Amino acid sequence: MLIKALRFLKVSKGATAIEYALIASLIAVVAIAGMKTIGGKISNQLNNIANNLG
């Protein structure tokens, strides 16, 4: 019985690690997409300011 419980814990830890990896990769994808969008808008605003100053 103890061996079965230990096997279940090992499998559960592996599944948890995979879930955390999937969540981390999803967060990374969302962060990159957001940074691209916001970065482009900020770049445009800074270019507009530079053009108006010059």
mmCIF entry with sequence, helices, sheets and N, C-alpha, C, O atoms, coordinates in Angstrom:
data_MODEL
# 
_entry.id   MODEL 
# 
_entity.id                         1 
_entity.type                       polymer 
_entity.pdbx_number_of_molecules   1 
# 
_entity_poly.entity_id                      1 
_entity_poly.type                           'polypeptide(L)' 
_entity_poly.nstd_linkage                   no 
_entity_poly.nstd_monomer                   no 
_entity_poly.pdbx_seq_one_letter_code       MLIKALRFLKVSKGATAIEYALIASLIAVVAIAGMKTIGGKISNQLNNIANNLG 
_entity_poly.pdbx_seq_one_letter_code_can   MLIKALRFLKVSKGATAIEYALIASLIAVVAIAGMKTIGGKISNQLNNIANNLG 
_entity_poly.pdbx_strand_id                 A 
# 
loop_
_entity_poly_seq.entity_id 
_entity_poly_seq.num 
_entity_poly_seq.mon_id 
_entity_poly_seq.hetero 
1 1  MET n 
1 2  LEU n 
1 3  ILE n 
1 4  LYS n 
1 5  ALA n 
1 6  LEU n 
1 7  ARG n 
1 8  PHE n 
1 9  LEU n 
1 10 LYS n 
1 11 VAL n 
1 12 SER n 
1 13 LYS n 
1 14 GLY n 
1 15 ALA n 
1 16 THR n 
1 17 ALA n 
1 18 ILE n 
1 19 GLU n 
1 20 TYR n 
1 21 ALA n 
1 22 LEU n 
1 23 ILE n 
1 24 ALA n 
1 25 SER n 
1 26 LEU n 
1 27 ILE n 
1 28 ALA n 
1 29 VAL n 
1 30 VAL n 
1 31 ALA n 
1 32 ILE n 
1 33 ALA n 
1 34 GLY n 
1 35 MET n 
1 36 LYS n 
1 37 THR n 
1 38 ILE n 
1 39 GLY n 
1 40 GLY n 
1 41 LYS n 
1 42 ILE n 
1 43 SER n 
1 44 ASN n 
1 45 GLN n 
1 46 LEU n 
1 47 ASN n 
1 48 ASN n 
1 49 ILE n 
1 50 ALA n 
1 51 ASN n 
1 52 ASN n 
1 53 LEU n 
1 54 GLY n 
# 
_struct_asym.id          A 
_struct_asym.entity_id   1 
# 
_struct_conf.conf_type_id            HELX_P 
_struct_conf.id                      HELX_P1 
_struct_conf.pdbx_PDB_helix_id       AA1 
_struct_conf.beg_label_comp_id       LEU 
_struct_conf.beg_label_asym_id       A 
_struct_conf.beg_label_seq_id        2 
_struct_conf.pdbx_beg_PDB_ins_code   ? 
_struct_conf.end_label_comp_id       LEU 
_struct_conf.end_label_asym_id       A 
_struct_conf.end_label_seq_id        53 
_struct_conf.pdbx_end_PDB_ins_code   ? 
_struct_conf.beg_auth_comp_id        LEU 
_struct_conf.beg_auth_asym_id        A 
_struct_conf.beg_auth_seq_id         2 
_struct_conf.end_auth_comp_id        LEU 
_struct_conf.end_auth_asym_id        A 
_struct_conf.end_auth_seq_id         53 
_struct_conf.pdbx_PDB_helix_class    1 
_struct_conf.details                 ? 
_struct_conf.pdbx_PDB_helix_length   52 
# 
_struct_conf_type.id          HELX_P 
_struct_conf_type.criteria    ? 
_struct_conf_type.reference   ? 
# 
loop_
_atom_site.group_PDB 
_atom_site.id 
_atom_site.type_symbol 
_atom_site.label_atom_id 
_atom_site.label_alt_id 
_atom_site.label_comp_id 
_atom_site.label_asym_id 
_atom_site.label_entity_id 
_atom_site.label_seq_id 
_atom_site.pdbx_PDB_ins_code 
_atom_site.Cartn_x 
_atom_site.Cartn_y 
_atom_site.Cartn_z 
_atom_site.occupancy 
_atom_site.B_iso_or_equiv 
_atom_site.pdbx_formal_charge 
_atom_site.auth_seq_id 
_atom_site.auth_comp_id 
_atom_site.auth_asym_id 
_atom_site.auth_atom_id 
_atom_site.pdbx_PDB_model_num 
ATOM 1   N N  . MET A 1 1  ? 0.819  -1.191 0.000   1.00 0.00 ? 1  MET A N  1 
ATOM 2   C CA . MET A 1 1  ? 0.000  0.000  0.000   1.00 0.00 ? 1  MET A CA 1 
ATOM 3   C C  . MET A 1 1  ? 0.869  1.264  0.000   1.00 0.00 ? 1  MET A C  1 
ATOM 4   O O  . MET A 1 1  ? 0.557  2.236  -0.689  1.00 0.00 ? 1  MET A O  1 
ATOM 5   N N  . LEU A 1 2  ? 1.935  1.245  0.758   1.00 0.00 ? 2  LEU A N  1 
ATOM 6   C CA . LEU A 1 2  ? 2.830  2.399  0.836   1.00 0.00 ? 2  LEU A CA 1 
ATOM 7   C C  . LEU A 1 2  ? 3.508  2.643  -0.507  1.00 0.00 ? 2  LEU A C  1 
ATOM 8   O O  . LEU A 1 2  ? 3.698  3.789  -0.913  1.00 0.00 ? 2  LEU A O  1 
ATOM 9   N N  . ILE A 1 3  ? 3.867  1.572  -1.189  1.00 0.00 ? 3  ILE A N  1 
ATOM 10  C CA . ILE A 1 3  ? 4.524  1.710  -2.493  1.00 0.00 ? 3  ILE A CA 1 
ATOM 11  C C  . ILE A 1 3  ? 3.567  2.343  -3.495  1.00 0.00 ? 3  ILE A C  1 
ATOM 12  O O  . ILE A 1 3  ? 3.978  3.193  -4.285  1.00 0.00 ? 3  ILE A O  1 
ATOM 13  N N  . LYS A 1 4  ? 2.312  1.946  -3.476  1.00 0.00 ? 4  LYS A N  1 
ATOM 14  C CA . LYS A 1 4  ? 1.321  2.536  -4.382  1.00 0.00 ? 4  LYS A CA 1 
ATOM 15  C C  . LYS A 1 4  ? 1.126  4.021  -4.093  1.00 0.00 ? 4  LYS A C  1 
ATOM 16  O O  . LYS A 1 4  ? 0.996  4.827  -5.015  1.00 0.00 ? 4  LYS A O  1 
ATOM 17  N N  . ALA A 1 5  ? 1.106  4.378  -2.814  1.00 0.00 ? 5  ALA A N  1 
ATOM 18  C CA . ALA A 1 5  ? 0.949  5.784  -2.447  1.00 0.00 ? 5  ALA A CA 1 
ATOM 19  C C  . ALA A 1 5  ? 2.152  6.596  -2.918  1.00 0.00 ? 5  ALA A C  1 
ATOM 20  O O  . ALA A 1 5  ? 1.988  7.710  -3.416  1.00 0.00 ? 5  ALA A O  1 
ATOM 21  N N  . LEU A 1 6  ? 3.345  6.057  -2.769  1.00 0.00 ? 6  LEU A N  1 
ATOM 22  C CA . LEU A 1 6  ? 4.551  6.758  -3.214  1.00 0.00 ? 6  LEU A CA 1 
ATOM 23  C C  . LEU A 1 6  ? 4.561  6.924  -4.733  1.00 0.00 ? 6  LEU A C  1 
ATOM 24  O O  . LEU A 1 6  ? 4.965  7.967  -5.246  1.00 0.00 ? 6  LEU A O  1 
ATOM 25  N N  . ARG A 1 7  ? 4.120  5.905  -5.438  1.00 0.00 ? 7  ARG A N  1 
ATOM 26  C CA . ARG A 1 7  ? 4.040  6.014  -6.899  1.00 0.00 ? 7  ARG A CA 1 
ATOM 27  C C  . ARG A 1 7  ? 3.053  7.098  -7.310  1.00 0.00 ? 7  ARG A C  1 
ATOM 28  O O  . ARG A 1 7  ? 3.311  7.864  -8.238  1.00 0.00 ? 7  ARG A O  1 
ATOM 29  N N  . PHE A 1 8  ? 1.931  7.156  -6.619  1.00 0.00 ? 8  PHE A N  1 
ATOM 30  C CA . PHE A 1 8  ? 0.938  8.189  -6.928  1.00 0.00 ? 8  PHE A CA 1 
ATOM 31  C C  . PHE A 1 8  ? 1.517  9.583  -6.691  1.00 0.00 ? 8  PHE A C  1 
ATOM 32  O O  . PHE A 1 8  ? 1.279  10.487 -7.491  1.00 0.00 ? 8  PHE A O  1 
ATOM 33  N N  . LEU A 1 9  ? 2.267  9.771  -5.618  1.00 0.00 ? 9  LEU A N  1 
ATOM 34  C CA . LEU A 1 9  ? 2.872  11.069 -5.341  1.00 0.00 ? 9  LEU A CA 1 
ATOM 35  C C  . LEU A 1 9  ? 3.878  11.451 -6.412  1.00 0.00 ? 9  LEU A C  1 
ATOM 36  O O  . LEU A 1 9  ? 3.957  12.614 -6.808  1.00 0.00 ? 9  LEU A O  1 
ATOM 37  N N  . LYS A 1 10 ? 4.640  10.487 -6.877  1.00 0.00 ? 10 LYS A N  1 
ATOM 38  C CA . LYS A 1 10 ? 5.616  10.778 -7.932  1.00 0.00 ? 10 LYS A CA 1 
ATOM 39  C C  . LYS A 1 10 ? 4.911  11.208 -9.212  1.00 0.00 ? 10 LYS A C  1 
ATOM 40  O O  . LYS A 1 10 ? 5.330  12.167 -9.859  1.00 0.00 ? 10 LYS A O  1 
ATOM 41  N N  . VAL A 1 11 ? 3.856  10.513 -9.577  1.00 0.00 ? 11 VAL A N  1 
ATOM 42  C CA . VAL A 1 11 ? 3.103  10.852 -10.781 1.00 0.00 ? 11 VAL A CA 1 
ATOM 43  C C  . VAL A 1 11 ? 2.454  12.218 -10.613 1.00 0.00 ? 11 VAL A C  1 
ATOM 44  O O  . VAL A 1 11 ? 2.443  13.025 -11.543 1.00 0.00 ? 11 VAL A O  1 
ATOM 45  N N  . SER A 1 12 ? 1.917  12.475 -9.436  1.00 0.00 ? 12 SER A N  1 
ATOM 46  C CA . SER A 1 12 ? 1.267  13.753 -9.170  1.00 0.00 ? 12 SER A CA 1 
ATOM 47  C C  . SER A 1 12 ? 2.264  14.901 -9.252  1.00 0.00 ? 12 SER A C  1 
ATOM 48  O O  . SER A 1 12 ? 1.932  15.966 -9.772  1.00 0.00 ? 12 SER A O  1 
ATOM 49  N N  . LYS A 1 13 ? 3.472  14.708 -8.752  1.00 0.00 ? 13 LYS A N  1 
ATOM 50  C CA . LYS A 1 13 ? 4.488  15.757 -8.816  1.00 0.00 ? 13 LYS A CA 1 
ATOM 51  C C  . LYS A 1 13 ? 4.866  16.045 -10.261 1.00 0.00 ? 13 LYS A C  1 
ATOM 52  O O  . LYS A 1 13 ? 5.062  17.200 -10.638 1.00 0.00 ? 13 LYS A O  1 
ATOM 53  N N  . GLY A 1 14 ? 4.970  14.999 -11.068 1.00 0.00 ? 14 GLY A N  1 
ATOM 54  C CA . GLY A 1 14 ? 5.297  15.199 -12.474 1.00 0.00 ? 14 GLY A CA 1 
ATOM 55  C C  . GLY A 1 14 ? 4.204  15.964 -13.201 1.00 0.00 ? 14 GLY A C  1 
ATOM 56  O O  . GLY A 1 14 ? 4.483  16.849 -14.010 1.00 0.00 ? 14 GLY A O  1 
ATOM 57  N N  . ALA A 1 15 ? 2.967  15.618 -12.906 1.00 0.00 ? 15 ALA A N  1 
ATOM 58  C CA . ALA A 1 15 ? 1.839  16.312 -13.536 1.00 0.00 ? 15 ALA A CA 1 
ATOM 59  C C  . ALA A 1 15 ? 1.801  17.764 -13.087 1.00 0.00 ? 15 ALA A C  1 
ATOM 60  O O  . ALA A 1 15 ? 1.506  18.654 -13.885 1.00 0.00 ? 15 ALA A O  1 
ATOM 61  N N  . THR A 1 16 ? 2.095  18.009 -11.825 1.00 0.00 ? 16 THR A N  1 
ATOM 62  C CA . THR A 1 16 ? 2.096  19.378 -11.320 1.00 0.00 ? 16 THR A CA 1 
ATOM 63  C C  . THR A 1 16 ? 3.192  20.195 -11.991 1.00 0.00 ? 16 THR A C  1 
ATOM 64  O O  . THR A 1 16 ? 2.979  21.358 -12.335 1.00 0.00 ? 16 THR A O  1 
ATOM 65  N N  . ALA A 1 17 ? 4.346  19.602 -12.176 1.00 0.00 ? 17 ALA A N  1 
ATOM 66  C CA . ALA A 1 17 ? 5.447  20.304 -12.835 1.00 0.00 ? 17 ALA A CA 1 
ATOM 67  C C  . ALA A 1 17 ? 5.074  20.668 -14.267 1.00 0.00 ? 17 ALA A C  1 
ATOM 68  O O  . ALA A 1 17 ? 5.385  21.763 -14.736 1.00 0.00 ? 17 ALA A O  1 
ATOM 69  N N  . ILE A 1 18 ? 4.420  19.764 -14.946 1.00 0.00 ? 18 ILE A N  1 
ATOM 70  C CA . ILE A 1 18 ? 3.993  20.033 -16.326 1.00 0.00 ? 18 ILE A CA 1 
ATOM 71  C C  . ILE A 1 18 ? 2.948  21.149 -16.340 1.00 0.00 ? 18 ILE A C  1 
ATOM 72  O O  . ILE A 1 18 ? 2.986  22.021 -17.208 1.00 0.00 ? 18 ILE A O  1 
ATOM 73  N N  . GLU A 1 19 ? 2.025  21.126 -15.392 1.00 0.00 ? 19 GLU A N  1 
ATOM 74  C CA . GLU A 1 19 ? 1.009  22.175 -15.323 1.00 0.00 ? 19 GLU A CA 1 
ATOM 75  C C  . GLU A 1 19 ? 1.650  23.534 -15.066 1.00 0.00 ? 19 GLU A C  1 
ATOM 76  O O  . GLU A 1 19 ? 1.279  24.528 -15.689 1.00 0.00 ? 19 GLU A O  1 
ATOM 77  N N  . TYR A 1 20 ? 2.609  23.575 -14.150 1.00 0.00 ? 20 TYR A N  1 
ATOM 78  C CA . TYR A 1 20 ? 3.304  24.840 -13.878 1.00 0.00 ? 20 TYR A CA 1 
ATOM 79  C C  . TYR A 1 20 ? 4.061  25.313 -15.117 1.00 0.00 ? 20 TYR A C  1 
ATOM 80  O O  . TYR A 1 20 ? 4.089  26.510 -15.402 1.00 0.00 ? 20 TYR A O  1 
ATOM 81  N N  . ALA A 1 21 ? 4.663  24.405 -15.839 1.00 0.00 ? 21 ALA A N  1 
ATOM 82  C CA . ALA A 1 21 ? 5.385  24.788 -17.062 1.00 0.00 ? 21 ALA A CA 1 
ATOM 83  C C  . ALA A 1 21 ? 4.422  25.349 -18.107 1.00 0.00 ? 21 ALA A C  1 
ATOM 84  O O  . ALA A 1 21 ? 4.743  26.329 -18.778 1.00 0.00 ? 21 ALA A O  1 
ATOM 85  N N  . LEU A 1 22 ? 3.267  24.749 -18.247 1.00 0.00 ? 22 LEU A N  1 
ATOM 86  C CA . LEU A 1 22 ? 2.267  25.251 -19.195 1.00 0.00 ? 22 LEU A CA 1 
ATOM 87  C C  . LEU A 1 22 ? 1.744  26.626 -18.792 1.00 0.00 ? 22 LEU A C  1 
ATOM 88  O O  . LEU A 1 22 ? 1.561  27.502 -19.637 1.00 0.00 ? 22 LEU A O  1 
ATOM 89  N N  . ILE A 1 23 ? 1.506  26.806 -17.499 1.00 0.00 ? 23 ILE A N  1 
ATOM 90  C CA . ILE A 1 23 ? 1.034  28.103 -17.022 1.00 0.00 ? 23 ILE A CA 1 
ATOM 91  C C  . ILE A 1 23 ? 2.104  29.164 -17.244 1.00 0.00 ? 23 ILE A C  1 
ATOM 92  O O  . ILE A 1 23 ? 1.799  30.271 -17.687 1.00 0.00 ? 23 ILE A O  1 
ATOM 93  N N  . ALA A 1 24 ? 3.363  28.829 -16.938 1.00 0.00 ? 24 ALA A N  1 
ATOM 94  C CA . ALA A 1 24 ? 4.461  29.782 -17.127 1.00 0.00 ? 24 ALA A CA 1 
ATOM 95  C C  . ALA A 1 24 ? 4.624  30.142 -18.596 1.00 0.00 ? 24 ALA A C  1 
ATOM 96  O O  . ALA A 1 24 ? 4.869  31.302 -18.925 1.00 0.00 ? 24 ALA A O  1 
ATOM 97  N N  . SER A 1 25 ? 4.491  29.166 -19.479 1.00 0.00 ? 25 SER A N  1 
ATOM 98  C CA . SER A 1 25 ? 4.630  29.462 -20.905 1.00 0.00 ? 25 SER A CA 1 
ATOM 99  C C  . SER A 1 25 ? 3.459  30.320 -21.403 1.00 0.00 ? 25 SER A C  1 
ATOM 100 O O  . SER A 1 25 ? 3.654  31.192 -22.250 1.00 0.00 ? 25 SER A O  1 
ATOM 101 N N  . LEU A 1 26 ? 2.275  30.086 -20.898 1.00 0.00 ? 26 LEU A N  1 
ATOM 102 C CA . LEU A 1 26 ? 1.122  30.907 -21.275 1.00 0.00 ? 26 LEU A CA 1 
ATOM 103 C C  . LEU A 1 26 ? 1.319  32.344 -20.807 1.00 0.00 ? 26 LEU A C  1 
ATOM 104 O O  . LEU A 1 26 ? 1.038  33.285 -21.549 1.00 0.00 ? 26 LEU A O  1 
ATOM 105 N N  . ILE A 1 27 ? 1.798  32.514 -19.582 1.00 0.00 ? 27 ILE A N  1 
ATOM 106 C CA . ILE A 1 27 ? 2.058  33.858 -19.064 1.00 0.00 ? 27 ILE A CA 1 
ATOM 107 C C  . ILE A 1 27 ? 3.124  34.538 -19.907 1.00 0.00 ? 27 ILE A C  1 
ATOM 108 O O  . ILE A 1 27 ? 3.014  35.729 -20.197 1.00 0.00 ? 27 ILE A O  1 
ATOM 109 N N  . ALA A 1 28 ? 4.153  33.800 -20.303 1.00 0.00 ? 28 ALA A N  1 
ATOM 110 C CA . ALA A 1 28 ? 5.216  34.383 -21.132 1.00 0.00 ? 28 ALA A CA 1 
ATOM 111 C C  . ALA A 1 28 ? 4.678  34.835 -22.485 1.00 0.00 ? 28 ALA A C  1 
ATOM 112 O O  . ALA A 1 28 ? 5.035  35.911 -22.963 1.00 0.00 ? 28 ALA A O  1 
ATOM 113 N N  . VAL A 1 29 ? 3.833  34.034 -23.098 1.00 0.00 ? 29 VAL A N  1 
ATOM 114 C CA . VAL A 1 29 ? 3.268  34.392 -24.402 1.00 0.00 ? 29 VAL A CA 1 
ATOM 115 C C  . VAL A 1 29 ? 2.408  35.657 -24.280 1.00 0.00 ? 29 VAL A C  1 
ATOM 116 O O  . VAL A 1 29 ? 2.497  36.556 -25.117 1.00 0.00 ? 29 VAL A O  1 
ATOM 117 N N  . VAL A 1 30 ? 1.588  35.718 -23.247 1.00 0.00 ? 30 VAL A N  1 
ATOM 118 C CA . VAL A 1 30 ? 0.737  36.892 -23.041 1.00 0.00 ? 30 VAL A CA 1 
ATOM 119 C C  . VAL A 1 30 ? 1.598  38.125 -22.757 1.00 0.00 ? 30 VAL A C  1 
ATOM 120 O O  . VAL A 1 30 ? 1.313  39.208 -23.268 1.00 0.00 ? 30 VAL A O  1 
ATOM 121 N N  . ALA A 1 31 ? 2.645  37.968 -21.947 1.00 0.00 ? 31 ALA A N  1 
ATOM 122 C CA . ALA A 1 31 ? 3.521  39.092 -21.629 1.00 0.00 ? 31 ALA A CA 1 
ATOM 123 C C  . ALA A 1 31 ? 4.235  39.600 -22.876 1.00 0.00 ? 31 ALA A C  1 
ATOM 124 O O  . ALA A 1 31 ? 4.337  40.810 -23.080 1.00 0.00 ? 31 ALA A O  1 
ATOM 125 N N  . ILE A 1 32 ? 4.723  38.701 -23.700 1.00 0.00 ? 32 ILE A N  1 
ATOM 126 C CA . ILE A 1 32 ? 5.427  39.100 -24.926 1.00 0.00 ? 32 ILE A CA 1 
ATOM 127 C C  . ILE A 1 32 ? 4.474  39.828 -25.871 1.00 0.00 ? 32 ILE A C  1 
ATOM 128 O O  . ILE A 1 32 ? 4.835  40.852 -26.451 1.00 0.00 ? 32 ILE A O  1 
ATOM 129 N N  . ALA A 1 33 ? 3.271  39.309 -26.024 1.00 0.00 ? 33 ALA A N  1 
ATOM 130 C CA . ALA A 1 33 ? 2.290  39.963 -26.901 1.00 0.00 ? 33 ALA A CA 1 
ATOM 131 C C  . ALA A 1 33 ? 1.947  41.350 -26.376 1.00 0.00 ? 33 ALA A C  1 
ATOM 132 O O  . ALA A 1 33 ? 1.853  42.307 -27.146 1.00 0.00 ? 33 ALA A O  1 
ATOM 133 N N  . GLY A 1 34 ? 1.763  41.455 -25.081 1.00 0.00 ? 34 GLY A N  1 
ATOM 134 C CA . GLY A 1 34 ? 1.452  42.750 -24.489 1.00 0.00 ? 34 GLY A CA 1 
ATOM 135 C C  . GLY A 1 34 ? 2.592  43.734 -24.639 1.00 0.00 ? 34 GLY A C  1 
ATOM 136 O O  . GLY A 1 34 ? 2.369  44.908 -24.934 1.00 0.00 ? 34 GLY A O  1 
ATOM 137 N N  . MET A 1 35 ? 3.810  43.266 -24.439 1.00 0.00 ? 35 MET A N  1 
ATOM 138 C CA . MET A 1 35 ? 4.975  44.150 -24.571 1.00 0.00 ? 35 MET A CA 1 
ATOM 139 C C  . MET A 1 35 ? 5.160  44.625 -26.007 1.00 0.00 ? 35 MET A C  1 
ATOM 140 O O  . MET A 1 35 ? 5.552  45.767 -26.243 1.00 0.00 ? 35 MET A O  1 
ATOM 141 N N  . LYS A 1 36 ? 4.878  43.750 -26.958 1.00 0.00 ? 36 LYS A N  1 
ATOM 142 C CA . LYS A 1 36 ? 4.970  44.158 -28.366 1.00 0.00 ? 36 LYS A CA 1 
ATOM 143 C C  . LYS A 1 36 ? 3.960  45.249 -28.678 1.00 0.00 ? 36 LYS A C  1 
ATOM 144 O O  . LYS A 1 36 ? 4.289  46.241 -29.329 1.00 0.00 ? 36 LYS A O  1 
ATOM 145 N N  . THR A 1 37 ? 2.743  45.066 -28.217 1.00 0.00 ? 37 THR A N  1 
ATOM 146 C CA . THR A 1 37 ? 1.688  46.036 -28.486 1.00 0.00 ? 37 THR A CA 1 
ATOM 147 C C  . THR A 1 37 ? 1.990  47.366 -27.805 1.00 0.00 ? 37 THR A C  1 
ATOM 148 O O  . THR A 1 37 ? 1.952  48.420 -28.441 1.00 0.00 ? 37 THR A O  1 
ATOM 149 N N  . ILE A 1 38 ? 2.284  47.313 -26.530 1.00 0.00 ? 38 ILE A N  1 
ATOM 150 C CA . ILE A 1 38 ? 2.560  48.542 -25.783 1.00 0.00 ? 38 ILE A CA 1 
ATOM 151 C C  . ILE A 1 38 ? 3.848  49.187 -26.270 1.00 0.00 ? 38 ILE A C  1 
ATOM 152 O O  . ILE A 1 38 ? 3.933  50.410 -26.376 1.00 0.00 ? 38 ILE A O  1 
ATOM 153 N N  . GLY A 1 39 ? 4.854  48.364 -26.566 1.00 0.00 ? 39 GLY A N  1 
ATOM 154 C CA . GLY A 1 39 ? 6.123  48.902 -27.052 1.00 0.00 ? 39 GLY A CA 1 
ATOM 155 C C  . GLY A 1 39 ? 5.973  49.653 -28.358 1.00 0.00 ? 39 GLY A C  1 
ATOM 156 O O  . GLY A 1 39 ? 6.588  50.702 -28.551 1.00 0.00 ? 39 GLY A O  1 
ATOM 157 N N  . GLY A 1 40 ? 5.166  49.127 -29.246 1.00 0.00 ? 40 GLY A N  1 
ATOM 158 C CA . GLY A 1 40 ? 4.920  49.799 -30.519 1.00 0.00 ? 40 GLY A CA 1 
ATOM 159 C C  . GLY A 1 40 ? 4.217  51.134 -30.328 1.00 0.00 ? 40 GLY A C  1 
ATOM 160 O O  . GLY A 1 40 ? 4.553  52.123 -30.979 1.00 0.00 ? 40 GLY A O  1 
ATOM 161 N N  . LYS A 1 41 ? 3.240  51.155 -29.429 1.00 0.00 ? 41 LYS A N  1 
ATOM 162 C CA . LYS A 1 41 ? 2.515  52.399 -29.169 1.00 0.00 ? 41 LYS A CA 1 
ATOM 163 C C  . LYS A 1 41 ? 3.427  53.441 -28.520 1.00 0.00 ? 41 LYS A C  1 
ATOM 164 O O  . LYS A 1 41 ? 3.377  54.620 -28.870 1.00 0.00 ? 41 LYS A O  1 
ATOM 165 N N  . ILE A 1 42 ? 4.253  53.007 -27.585 1.00 0.00 ? 42 ILE A N  1 
ATOM 166 C CA . ILE A 1 42 ? 5.183  53.931 -26.936 1.00 0.00 ? 42 ILE A CA 1 
ATOM 167 C C  . ILE A 1 42 ? 6.196  54.454 -27.944 1.00 0.00 ? 42 ILE A C  1 
ATOM 168 O O  . ILE A 1 42 ? 6.532  55.639 -27.935 1.00 0.00 ? 42 ILE A O  1 
ATOM 169 N N  . SER A 1 43 ? 6.675  53.591 -28.796 1.00 0.00 ? 43 SER A N  1 
ATOM 170 C CA . SER A 1 43 ? 7.632  54.010 -29.821 1.00 0.00 ? 43 SER A CA 1 
ATOM 171 C C  . SER A 1 43 ? 7.017  55.060 -30.736 1.00 0.00 ? 43 SER A C  1 
ATOM 172 O O  . SER A 1 43 ? 7.669  56.050 -31.069 1.00 0.00 ? 43 SER A O  1 
ATOM 173 N N  . ASN A 1 44 ? 5.784  54.857 -31.140 1.00 0.00 ? 44 ASN A N  1 
ATOM 174 C CA . ASN A 1 44 ? 5.099  55.839 -31.988 1.00 0.00 ? 44 ASN A CA 1 
ATOM 175 C C  . ASN A 1 44 ? 4.947  57.176 -31.274 1.00 0.00 ? 44 ASN A C  1 
ATOM 176 O O  . ASN A 1 44 ? 5.164  58.230 -31.872 1.00 0.00 ? 44 ASN A O  1 
ATOM 177 N N  . GLN A 1 45 ? 4.578  57.137 -30.006 1.00 0.00 ? 45 GLN A N  1 
ATOM 178 C CA . GLN A 1 45 ? 4.416  58.379 -29.242 1.00 0.00 ? 45 GLN A CA 1 
ATOM 179 C C  . GLN A 1 45 ? 5.741  59.123 -29.110 1.00 0.00 ? 45 GLN A C  1 
ATOM 180 O O  . GLN A 1 45 ? 5.786  60.344 -29.255 1.00 0.00 ? 45 GLN A O  1 
ATOM 181 N N  . LEU A 1 46 ? 6.820  58.388 -28.835 1.00 0.00 ? 46 LEU A N  1 
ATOM 182 C CA . LEU A 1 46 ? 8.129  59.028 -28.702 1.00 0.00 ? 46 LEU A CA 1 
ATOM 183 C C  . LEU A 1 46 ? 8.589  59.614 -30.034 1.00 0.00 ? 46 LEU A C  1 
ATOM 184 O O  . LEU A 1 46 ? 9.203  60.680 -30.063 1.00 0.00 ? 46 LEU A O  1 
ATOM 185 N N  . ASN A 1 47 ? 8.300  58.934 -31.124 1.00 0.00 ? 47 ASN A N  1 
ATOM 186 C CA . ASN A 1 47 ? 8.636  59.472 -32.449 1.00 0.00 ? 47 ASN A CA 1 
ATOM 187 C C  . ASN A 1 47 ? 7.838  60.741 -32.724 1.00 0.00 ? 47 ASN A C  1 
ATOM 188 O O  . ASN A 1 47 ? 8.382  61.702 -33.269 1.00 0.00 ? 47 ASN A O  1 
ATOM 189 N N  . ASN A 1 48 ? 6.576  60.762 -32.361 1.00 0.00 ? 48 ASN A N  1 
ATOM 190 C CA . ASN A 1 48 ? 5.751  61.962 -32.542 1.00 0.00 ? 48 ASN A CA 1 
ATOM 191 C C  . ASN A 1 48 ? 6.308  63.134 -31.729 1.00 0.00 ? 48 ASN A C  1 
ATOM 192 O O  . ASN A 1 48 ? 6.382  64.261 -32.219 1.00 0.00 ? 48 ASN A O  1 
ATOM 193 N N  . ILE A 1 49 ? 6.695  62.858 -30.497 1.00 0.00 ? 49 ILE A N  1 
ATOM 194 C CA . ILE A 1 49 ? 7.254  63.910 -29.653 1.00 0.00 ? 49 ILE A CA 1 
ATOM 195 C C  . ILE A 1 49 ? 8.562  64.424 -30.246 1.00 0.00 ? 49 ILE A C  1 
ATOM 196 O O  . ILE A 1 49 ? 8.796  65.632 -30.292 1.00 0.00 ? 49 ILE A O  1 
ATOM 197 N N  . ALA A 1 50 ? 9.408  63.510 -30.698 1.00 0.00 ? 50 ALA A N  1 
ATOM 198 C CA . ALA A 1 50 ? 10.695 63.911 -31.288 1.00 0.00 ? 50 ALA A CA 1 
ATOM 199 C C  . ALA A 1 50 ? 10.481 64.744 -32.546 1.00 0.00 ? 50 ALA A C  1 
ATOM 200 O O  . ALA A 1 50 ? 11.195 65.722 -32.769 1.00 0.00 ? 50 ALA A O  1 
ATOM 201 N N  . ASN A 1 51 ? 9.515  64.369 -33.361 1.00 0.00 ? 51 ASN A N  1 
ATOM 202 C CA . ASN A 1 51 ? 9.225  65.123 -34.583 1.00 0.00 ? 51 ASN A CA 1 
ATOM 203 C C  . ASN A 1 51 ? 8.691  66.522 -34.269 1.00 0.00 ? 51 ASN A C  1 
ATOM 204 O O  . ASN A 1 51 ? 9.033  67.490 -34.948 1.00 0.00 ? 51 ASN A O  1 
ATOM 205 N N  . ASN A 1 52 ? 7.853  66.619 -33.241 1.00 0.00 ? 52 ASN A N  1 
ATOM 206 C CA . ASN A 1 52 ? 7.301  67.919 -32.868 1.00 0.00 ? 52 ASN A CA 1 
ATOM 207 C C  . ASN A 1 52 ? 8.358  68.832 -32.239 1.00 0.00 ? 52 ASN A C  1 
ATOM 208 O O  . ASN A 1 52 ? 8.296  70.051 -32.397 1.00 0.00 ? 52 ASN A O  1 
ATOM 209 N N  . LEU A 1 53 ? 9.307  68.259 -31.542 1.00 0.00 ? 53 LEU A N  1 
ATOM 210 C CA . LEU A 1 53 ? 10.369 69.061 -30.939 1.00 0.00 ? 53 LEU A CA 1 
ATOM 211 C C  . LEU A 1 53 ? 11.379 69.531 -31.980 1.00 0.00 ? 53 LEU A C  1 
ATOM 212 O O  . LEU A 1 53 ? 11.950 70.615 -31.856 1.00 0.00 ? 53 LEU A O  1 
ATOM 213 N N  . GLY A 1 54 ? 11.595 68.716 -32.999 1.00 0.00 ? 54 GLY A N  1 
ATOM 214 C CA . GLY A 1 54 ? 12.605 69.022 -33.994 1.00 0.00 ? 54 GLY A CA 1 
ATOM 215 C C  . GLY A 1 54 ? 12.137 69.945 -35.017 1.00 0.00 ? 54 GLY A C  1 
ATOM 216 O O  . GLY A 1 54 ? 12.892 70.293 -35.926 1.00 0.00 ? 54 GLY A O  1 
# 
